[in-house]
Amino acid sequence: MPARWEADSSASFKRRLGKSAAELDMTDNNPSCPDLWELDNGDIAVIGRDLTAEYSRRLPADVSIGHNEALVVLPRKMLIAAKEDIPNA
């Protein structure tokens, strides 16, 4: 059985995937903007709106949010801009 994945909090930010909120004209230059980053261990860090409470009662049947997890939403435009930075395999 494969080992369970655990987030490594010692991993560092390696590179932004896609464009910043400022580059996508999605910010009023405040410090709380969505973002998408590759970490130096290959994992992905997502900064977005925590909507765990809003979605928790209407998740699909095969989806759950663990006690140490959050459902984070980021703009579609940001993920599309990151597509070319995300490897296929």
GIDAKA-V857548 format. One record per backbone hydrogen bond with DSSP energy under -1.0 kcal/mol. CO is the residue of the C=O (numbers start at 1). NH is the residue of the N-H. E is the energy in kcal/mol with one decimal. If there is no record, write none. Layout:
co	nh	e
CO	NH	E
CO	NH	E
//
This chain:
co	nh	e
8	11	-1.7
12	40	-2.7
15	38	-2.9
20	24	-1.6
21	26	-3.0
22	25	-1.4
31	33	-1.0
35	47	-3.0
36	17	-2.8
37	45	-3.1
38	14	-2.7
38	15	-1.5
39	42	-2.3
43	39	-3.3
45	37	-2.8
47	35	-2.3
49	73	-2.4
51	55	-2.0
52	56	-2.1
55	58	-2.1
60	63	-2.0
66	69	-2.0
71	51	-2.4
73	49	-2.2
75	79	-1.5
76	80	-2.6
77	81	-1.8
78	82	-1.0
82	85	-1.8
83	86	-1.1
//
